[in-house]
Amino acid sequence: MASFQIVEVSFEPIDHEPSLEDEFTMTAVSKEIETIDDIDKLREGATNLLKVAMHRQAVIRGLCKRLAQLETYGTTTKTYKG
């Protein structure tokens, strides 16, 4: 069985709540999606939203890595024994 070192950083529950700006954006985009009649425009919008989601995920991943390094004073190493 493989072994891994895991770093756990706790977050407050409030960190997971959408901001007022997030809620505004969700409402605005939802309303715009509801008014689209052209399937090609809908596909283009969906593709753009996917790109935004993937970019956001990459940023979050990078920030989490930096946070883990800061929280552990850079002493964390990835280990794998397979």
MARRO-235420 format. One record per residue: x, y, z of N, C-alpha, C in turn. Coordinates in pm, 1 decimal. Layout:
BEGIN
+----------+----------+----------+----------+----------+----------+----------+----------+----------+
!     n_xx !     n_yy !     n_zz !    ca_xx !    ca_yy !    ca_zz !     c_xx !     c_yy !     c_zz !
+----------+----------+----------+----------+----------+----------+----------+----------+----------+
!        X !        Y !        Z !        X !        Y !        Z !        X !        Y !        Z !
...
+----------+----------+----------+----------+----------+----------+----------+----------+----------+
//
This chain:
BEGIN
+----------+----------+----------+----------+----------+----------+----------+----------+----------+
!     n_xx !     n_yy !     n_zz !    ca_xx !    ca_yy !    ca_zz !     c_xx !     c_yy !     c_zz !
+----------+----------+----------+----------+----------+----------+----------+----------+----------+
!     84.2 !   -117.8 !      0.0 !      0.0 !      0.0 !      0.0 !     88.3 !    123.7 !      0.0 !
!     52.1 !    223.7 !    -76.3 !    128.2 !    347.7 !    -85.2 !    109.3 !    429.9 !     41.5 !
!    214.1 !    504.5 !     79.0 !    199.9 !    593.4 !    194.6 !    218.0 !    737.1 !    148.6 !
!    142.2 !    826.3 !    209.3 !    146.4 !    967.0 !    173.7 !    151.6 !   1050.1 !    300.4 !
!    215.0 !   1165.3 !    291.6 !    210.5 !   1261.9 !    399.5 !    102.3 !   1362.6 !    365.7 !
!     12.5 !   1387.5 !    458.6 !    -99.1 !   1477.4 !    433.1 !    -87.9 !   1597.2 !    526.2 !
!   -107.6 !   1715.6 !    469.4 !   -110.1 !   1837.9 !    548.0 !   -254.1 !   1885.4 !    554.5 !
!   -303.9 !   1907.1 !    673.9 !   -441.6 !   1953.3 !    690.5 !   -438.6 !   2095.9 !    743.2 !
!   -508.3 !   2184.7 !    674.0 !   -521.3 !   2323.9 !    715.6 !   -670.0 !   2349.7 !    734.0 !
!   -707.9 !   2390.0 !    855.0 !   -850.5 !   2409.3 !    880.8 !   -898.1 !   2543.6 !    825.8 !
!  -1024.0 !   2546.6 !    784.6 !  -1088.0 !   2666.8 !    735.1 !  -1213.6 !   2691.2 !    817.2 !
!  -1247.9 !   2815.1 !    832.0 !  -1372.3 !   2851.1 !    897.9 !  -1488.0 !   2823.4 !    801.7 !
!  -1605.2 !   2784.2 !    852.7 !  -1720.2 !   2759.7 !    764.3 !  -1756.7 !   2880.4 !    678.4 !
!  -1734.1 !   2999.3 !    729.7 !  -1768.8 !   3119.8 !    653.1 !  -1683.8 !   3130.9 !    525.8 !
!  -1567.5 !   3066.8 !    522.6 !  -1481.6 !   3071.1 !    404.6 !  -1545.5 !   3004.8 !    283.8 !
!  -1647.3 !   2923.1 !    306.4 !  -1709.8 !   2848.5 !    197.4 !  -1836.1 !   2914.8 !    145.1 !
!  -1874.6 !   3024.9 !    204.3 !  -1996.3 !   3094.8 !    163.1 !  -1966.4 !   3189.4 !     47.4 !
!  -2056.4 !   3196.3 !    -52.0 !  -2035.1 !   3291.4 !   -161.9 !  -2042.1 !   3435.7 !   -110.8 !
!  -1959.6 !   3519.2 !   -168.2 !  -1961.6 !   3660.6 !   -131.4 !  -2082.8 !   3727.0 !   -198.1 !
!  -2110.1 !   3848.9 !   -159.6 !  -2218.9 !   3924.1 !   -221.3 !  -2191.4 !   3940.3 !   -371.2 !
!  -2065.0 !   3965.2 !   -405.1 !  -2027.2 !   3976.8 !   -546.4 !  -2052.3 !   3845.4 !   -621.0 !
!  -2019.5 !   3732.2 !   -558.1 !  -2044.3 !   3601.3 !   -620.1 !  -2193.8 !   3580.2 !   -645.5 !
!  -2275.2 !   3614.9 !   -547.0 !  -2419.3 !   3597.2 !   -562.3 !  -2474.8 !   3687.2 !   -672.3 !
!  -2424.3 !   3810.3 !   -681.1 !  -2465.9 !   3901.7 !   -787.0 !  -2429.4 !   3844.0 !   -923.6 !
!  -2306.9 !   3793.3 !   -935.5 !  -2260.8 !   3735.7 !  -1062.1 !  -2345.2 !   3614.5 !  -1100.1 !
!  -2373.5 !   3527.6 !  -1003.2 !  -2455.8 !   3409.7 !  -1031.7 !  -2593.6 !   3449.9 !  -1082.0 !
!  -2653.6 !   3550.5 !  -1019.2 !  -2785.9 !   3597.5 !  -1061.5 !  -2780.7 !   3656.5 !  -1201.7 !
!  -2680.4 !   3740.5 !  -1228.2 !  -2669.1 !   3805.1 !  -1359.1 !  -2646.1 !   3701.8 !  -1469.8 !
!  -2556.7 !   3607.2 !  -1445.9 !  -2527.7 !   3505.8 !  -1547.8 !  -2648.7 !   3414.4 !  -1567.0 !
!  -2714.8 !   3377.2 !  -1459.4 !  -2834.1 !   3291.8 !  -1470.1 !  -2942.2 !   3358.3 !  -1554.4 !
!  -2965.7 !   3486.5 !  -1529.2 !  -3066.6 !   3559.2 !  -1607.7 !  -3027.6 !   3565.9 !  -1754.5 !
!  -2899.3 !   3586.7 !  -1781.4 !  -2854.2 !   3593.5 !  -1920.7 !  -2870.9 !   3457.9 !  -1989.2 !
!  -2838.6 !   3350.7 !  -1919.4 !  -2853.2 !   3215.7 !  -1975.5 !  -2999.7 !   3187.4 !  -2009.1 !
!  -3090.8 !   3228.5 !  -1921.6 !  -3233.0 !   3204.2 !  -1943.3 !  -3286.1 !   3274.2 !  -2068.0 !
!  -3221.7 !   3382.9 !  -2110.3 !  -3271.1 !   3458.1 !  -2226.3 !  -3209.2 !   3414.3 !  -2358.2 !
!  -3112.9 !   3323.6 !  -2355.8 !  -3044.6 !   3282.5 !  -2478.2 !  -3133.1 !   3185.9 !  -2557.3 !
!  -3154.7 !   3219.1 !  -2684.1 !  -3232.6 !   3132.7 !  -2772.9 !  -3143.5 !   3058.2 !  -2872.5 !
!  -3024.9 !   3110.8 !  -2897.7 !  -2932.7 !   3054.1 !  -2996.1 !  -2842.8 !   2950.3 !  -2928.2 !
!  -2852.9 !   2825.3 !  -2972.4 !  -2776.7 !   2715.9 !  -2911.2 !  -2626.2 !   2737.6 !  -2925.7 !
!  -2582.6 !   2799.7 !  -3035.8 !  -2439.3 !   2825.2 !  -3052.4 !  -2388.3 !   2926.1 !  -2949.5 !
!  -2469.0 !   3026.6 !  -2920.1 !  -2431.7 !   3124.1 !  -2816.7 !  -2429.4 !   3058.5 !  -2679.4 !
!  -2523.2 !   2967.9 !  -2656.4 !  -2526.4 !   2895.9 !  -2529.3 !  -2402.3 !   2808.6 !  -2513.3 !
!  -2363.1 !   2741.2 !  -2621.0 !  -2241.3 !   2658.9 !  -2617.2 !  -2118.4 !   2744.7 !  -2591.3 !
!  -2111.6 !   2859.6 !  -2659.0 !  -1998.9 !   2950.7 !  -2640.1 !  -1993.6 !   2999.3 !  -2495.1 !
!  -2108.3 !   3033.7 !  -2440.2 !  -2113.7 !   3077.2 !  -2301.0 !  -2072.1 !   2967.2 !  -2204.8 !
!  -2118.8 !   2845.8 !  -2230.4 !  -2082.3 !   2732.5 !  -2145.2 !  -1932.7 !   2705.8 !  -2150.6 !
!  -1874.9 !   2714.8 !  -2269.9 !  -1730.5 !   2695.3 !  -2285.5 !  -1653.2 !   2802.7 !  -2210.0 !
!  -1698.6 !   2927.1 !  -2219.4 !  -1632.0 !   3035.3 !  -2147.1 !  -1642.2 !   3016.7 !  -1995.7 !
!  -1759.0 !   2972.8 !  -1947.1 !  -1773.9 !   2947.1 !  -1804.7 !  -1683.2 !   2833.0 !  -1759.4 !
!  -1667.1 !   2730.8 !  -1843.5 !  -1576.8 !   2620.8 !  -1812.0 !  -1432.8 !   2670.6 !  -1800.8 !
!  -1392.4 !   2757.2 !  -1894.0 !  -1256.8 !   2813.0 !  -1889.2 !  -1234.5 !   2892.2 !  -1761.1 !
!  -1334.4 !   2971.1 !  -1722.6 !  -1324.0 !   3049.3 !  -1599.2 !  -1313.0 !   2956.0 !  -1478.3 !
!  -1394.8 !   2850.5 !  -1476.3 !  -1392.4 !   2755.8 !  -1364.6 !  -1257.0 !   2685.7 !  -1354.3 !
!  -1199.7 !   2646.7 !  -1467.5 !  -1070.8 !   2577.7 !  -1465.8 !   -958.1 !   2672.9 !  -1423.3 !
!   -966.4 !   2798.0 !  -1466.0 !   -866.2 !   2897.1 !  -1425.5 !   -876.0 !   2921.6 !  -1275.5 !
!   -998.6 !   2933.8 !  -1226.5 !  -1019.1 !   2955.0 !  -1082.6 !   -965.3 !   2836.6 !  -1002.9 !
!   -988.7 !   2715.5 !  -1053.1 !   -939.0 !   2595.9 !   -985.1 !   -786.7 !   2595.7 !   -979.4 !
!   -721.3 !   2635.7 !  -1087.3 !   -574.8 !   2641.2 !  -1089.4 !   -523.4 !   2744.1 !   -988.8 !
!   -590.0 !   2858.5 !   -979.8 !   -550.1 !   2961.9 !   -884.5 !   -567.5 !   2910.9 !   -741.9 !
!   -680.9 !   2847.3 !   -713.7 !   -706.5 !   2793.8 !   -580.0 !   -601.9 !   2688.7 !   -543.7 !
!   -569.0 !   2601.4 !   -637.3 !   -469.4 !   2497.9 !   -612.2 !   -334.6 !   2560.8 !   -576.3 !
!   -294.4 !   2662.7 !   -653.3 !   -168.1 !   2730.9 !   -625.8 !   -169.2 !   2799.7 !   -490.3 !
!   -279.8 !   2864.6 !   -456.8 !   -290.0 !   2931.2 !   -327.0 !   -287.6 !   2830.6 !   -212.4 !
!   -352.2 !   2716.8 !   -229.7 !   -350.7 !   2613.2 !   -125.4 !   -209.8 !   2559.6 !   -103.2 !
!   -135.3 !   2540.6 !   -210.8 !      2.7 !   2494.7 !   -197.6 !     86.4 !   2597.5 !   -121.6 !
!     68.9 !   2724.8 !   -156.8 !    143.4 !   2830.7 !    -87.8 !    103.8 !   2837.9 !     59.0 !
!    -25.3 !   2825.2 !     88.1 !    -72.0 !   2828.7 !    225.8 !    -13.8 !   2713.3 !    306.4 !
!    -12.5 !   2594.4 !    247.4 !     43.4 !   2478.0 !    317.0 !    191.6 !   2499.9 !    346.8 !
!    264.7 !   2558.9 !    252.1 !    406.3 !   2586.6 !    276.4 !    423.5 !   2688.4 !    387.6 !
!    341.6 !   2792.4 !    388.0 !    351.9 !   2895.1 !    491.6 !    311.2 !   2840.8 !    628.5 !
!    205.1 !   2762.8 !    631.7 !    155.9 !   2708.6 !    758.4 !    254.2 !   2608.9 !    819.3 !
!    331.3 !   2542.9 !    735.8 !    426.1 !   2442.7 !    785.4 !    569.8 !   2492.9 !    777.3 !
!    583.7 !   2623.6 !    754.3 !    715.4 !   2688.5 !    747.3 !    806.0 !   2622.5 !    643.0 !
!    746.3 !   2575.3 !    536.9 !    822.6 !   2516.5 !    426.5 !    883.0 !   2382.0 !    456.7 !
!    842.1 !   2318.3 !    567.1 !    900.4 !   2189.6 !    605.0 !    825.4 !   2070.3 !    548.6 !
!    714.5 !   2095.2 !    481.0 !    633.3 !   1987.4 !    426.0 !    695.2 !   1933.5 !    299.4 !
!    704.7 !   1805.0 !    291.0 !    750.9 !   1741.1 !    168.1 !    651.6 !   1633.6 !    128.4 !
!    638.7 !   1613.6 !      0.1 !    554.1 !   1506.4 !    -49.6 !    634.7 !   1377.6 !    -40.9 !
!    575.5 !   1276.1 !     13.9 !    644.2 !   1147.1 !     18.4 !    554.1 !   1040.2 !    -41.3 !
!    615.7 !    949.1 !   -108.5 !    541.9 !    838.6 !   -167.5 !    629.8 !    715.3 !   -159.2 !
!    575.8 !    609.8 !    -99.7 !    646.5 !    481.8 !    -93.0 !    557.9 !    379.5 !   -158.6 !
!    595.8 !    337.8 !   -275.5 !    510.3 !    244.7 !   -348.5 !    571.3 !    111.9 !   -369.7 !
+----------+----------+----------+----------+----------+----------+----------+----------+----------+
//
